[in-house]
Structure formats: C-alpha cells, structure tokens
Amino acid sequence: MARKHRLGRSQKYHPRPRHLYALLFNNGGCYVGQSVDLGKRLQSHRSNAGGWGGAKFHMVELGVIIGTYADAEQYEYAWRYKASKAGWLIYGKPGVLVNPTYRLTFRRRMLAWTLSWPGKYRRKGRLSSSMFWLFLGGIALMCFYTAQM
C-alpha cells in the first residue's frame, strides 16, 4: 500500500512527485500549473470557486517530476514558454494574460529546450503569445507618439 503523505504546509519543501498540466481553453488561452493530486486539482478548477467562471477547458498532463514546489515552478515557466510558442495565449491566473518571456531566465530557457509541446495541441494560424505582446506594444507606441503630436 502506498504511503500517505501528511506533510501539511511544509509539503512544498519536500521532494515528491508533482504533475505538470495545462488547461487549454476554447478561446485560445492556456493555463499551466502543477499539483501532487491531479484529480483533486481538476475538480477544484472545475468548481464554481475555481476562478474560471465555468469556461470550457481540456486538461492535458505535460509530465511528472520528482522535486519540490520550487523545482516544479521552474518547469511551469518553461511549459508556459513552450505553450506560447505553440500558439497559445498564456494565463497567469484566471482572466489575466501574461507574457511568458518576461520571466524566462537562462535556466528556464534551457529547461524549455528539453521539453516538447504535444503536437496534437499546437494551434495553427494564430499569433504566438510573444507576437501578440509585440503587436500590442507596437500599438501602444503608436498611441503614445500620436498623443505627443
């Protein structure tokens, strides 16, 4: 019988299996997260208190690592980058789009090179997240310069 972990609040400091997953939304958004219990986490995301407001999504398991919460967090950032390169817009939390390249350290970029986004879930004909932010920045610059004139 598998040993039940009773680590309480210190669980994030202990190496243990952590599942990395993506919630893929019909609107082109993607949320990347981690959990020690994937079934329970899916249930909490789907609940009314889960923050997604009843939006339809599909959960994809990206991998499992054995490590601490901080170790898995490094993978989260790497997977966010890979998802943006596959054409997904990245949610940092419900309703908040983020640019995954802003927090992409050298270590996270190297980690991302070792990962492969599932081909079945690549989005075609969409701007990647980084292109979206570049486009948005261009519009902001145009507005700034026209307001100066």
N, C-alpha and C positions, 0 to 999 in steps of 0.2 A: 504494500500500500504506500502511495506517495505521501511524503511528509508534508503536513500543512504548515505553511509559513505563518508565524504570529509575530511579525516584526513591528507592527504598529506604525507609528510616524517615522521610525528610523528606516523603513523599508527602502527608501531611495538611496541609502548609503551602502546597501548590501548587494554584491553581485548576484544576479538571478536572471532567469530567462525573461526577456522583455520583447514583446511583439511590436513591430512597427507596422503601421497600417495607413491607408489613405481612404478618405471618404471622397468619392467622386460624385459631384452634383450634375444634374442635367443642364444647368446654366453655364457649365464650363469651369466651375470652381472646384478646388481641391483643398482638403484639409489633411495634413499629415500629423499623426500622433503616435503615442506609444502606450502600452498597457501590459500589465502582468496577467490580466484576465480578459482576453479579447471578447468573449461572450458577454460578460458583465459590462464591458465598455461600450459595446454596440447597443446594448439595452439602454444604457444611460444616454447615449447620443440620440436614440430614437424617442426617448421620453419627452414629455412636454417641457420639462425643466432642462433639457439637453442643450438649449440655445439655438437650435437650427430652425425653429419655428415650423416644424412639420415638413420641411423641404425634403424632396425625394433624393436619396443618395444610395450609392452602392459602396460597400466596404471591401477593400482589397488588402490582403495581407502582403506586405512587402518583404518581410523577413523576420527572423528572430535572432537576437544577440544575447549573450550572457554578459551582463555588466550592471553597473549602477545606473541610476536615473540620469546622471550627467553624461555617462557614456552613450546612452540611448538618445539623449538630446543632440549629440553631435550627428548621429545618423538622421535624426529628424530634419535638421538643417540641410544635410546632404540630399535627402529624399525630396525636400521642397524644391531645391535647385533642379534636380532631375525632372520633377513634375513640370516645372515651368518650361524647361527645355522641350518637354513633350507636348507643350501647347496648353497647359492648364493655368488658370489664374489661381493664385495661392491665397488661402485664408489663413490668417494668424490666429483668429478666433472667430466665432460666428459673426458674419456681416462685415468683417474688417479685412480688406485685401492688403497684402504686404508684398514687397519686392524682396524675393529670397536672396538676391545677390548682395544686398546691403550688409547682411550678417555672415557672409560667406568668407570665413577665414581661410588661410592657406591649408590648414589641416582638414577643414570641411570640404574644400575643393578637391584635395587628394582623395578623400574618402568617397566623394561623389564619382570620381573616375573609376572606382572599383565597383560601382553599382550600375545596374541596368534596369531602366524603367520597363515594365511589362509591355511588350509590343501591342498586345491586344487593347491596351488603354491609351494609346497615343491619339492625340486629337489632330486631325488633318484640316488644313485650310484655316487655321486660327493663328492669330498673333501669339507668339510666346509671351510669357509674363514679362520678360525683360524688354521685349519690343513694345509692349503695352506701356510700360513705365517710361520708356524713351519717347514714345509718341506723346504721352501725357506731359512730359517735361517740355517738349517742343511747343506744345500748345500754350503752356504756362509762360514760356519765354516770349512767344508772340504777343500774348496779352500784356505782359509787362512792358515790352517795347512800344506797343501801340498806345498804352496808357501814358508813357513818358512823352509822347509827341504832342 
